[in-house]
């Protein structure tokens, strides 16, 4: 009778050498737990050269790999999954699970009553987005693509103020397209603007009472302030019920308090491509997610 080879859990890091990141710290944390780590040549993957991209991945054994790295499109993540499969390995998060948390049109219907009302288009037609946005009533709105906003350019490429005209809206959409470039994902998303409770200021503008929650297999693994303010972290375990509505095993949910004291979901994303707030110890997160002893 054939025996099934033991599946070993490991982490593969996909880095952008032109941008700073915390992956050295995360790799050290993983290795301190006895979790093996590997490097992915991200440029090679994005160029379609999967052989070079996975040159550091062993060709023998059976690894279940957590991808920790820069954001991939669903198609790029699927290509990574297929290439690893040819080597006998698998990703901890399947491509279907990645897409379920990565793209707003996938998670929004499941969390519709707990987040800002949203509409979207398939494709970069700003006029189509304007017509779709009329379902939301008058601005203010926020505009982004299916995955990411350009909130660092708040006034030019993200926020649609009260009284904005169609020309204003199209100008903001054009700035978003310019900012996202070839990483613009699938289409426009327009969301109702919600008045979040302001906690303080950051160099890029107001900081809200917002927290990033990491969920793994339906459990809350970690929760910390999004902007790294020294605040008490509320007990967010009640959000586990809401998290079970998202069909993914490892993802983040950003939540914020409204001015009236209610909590709402700001965003959902795949856990592997979500940045860790500085106050989260990656050892604790990896140990909880991968079930290893600290």
Secondary structure, 3 states (H helix, E strand, C coil): CCCCCCCEEEEEEECCCCCCCCHHHHHHHHHHCCCEEEEECHHHHHCCCHHHHCCCCCCCCCEEEEEEECCCCHHHHHHHHHHHHHCCCEECCCHHHHHHHHCHHHHHHHCHHHECCEEECCECCHHHHHHHHHHHCCCCEEEEECCCCCHHHHHHHCEECCCCCHHHHHHHHHHHHHHHHHHCCCEEEEEECCCECEEEEECCEEEECEEEEEEECCEEEEEEECCCCCCCCCCCCCHHHHHCCCCCCEEEEEEEEECCCCEEEEEEEEHHHCCCCCCCCHHHHHHHHHCCCC
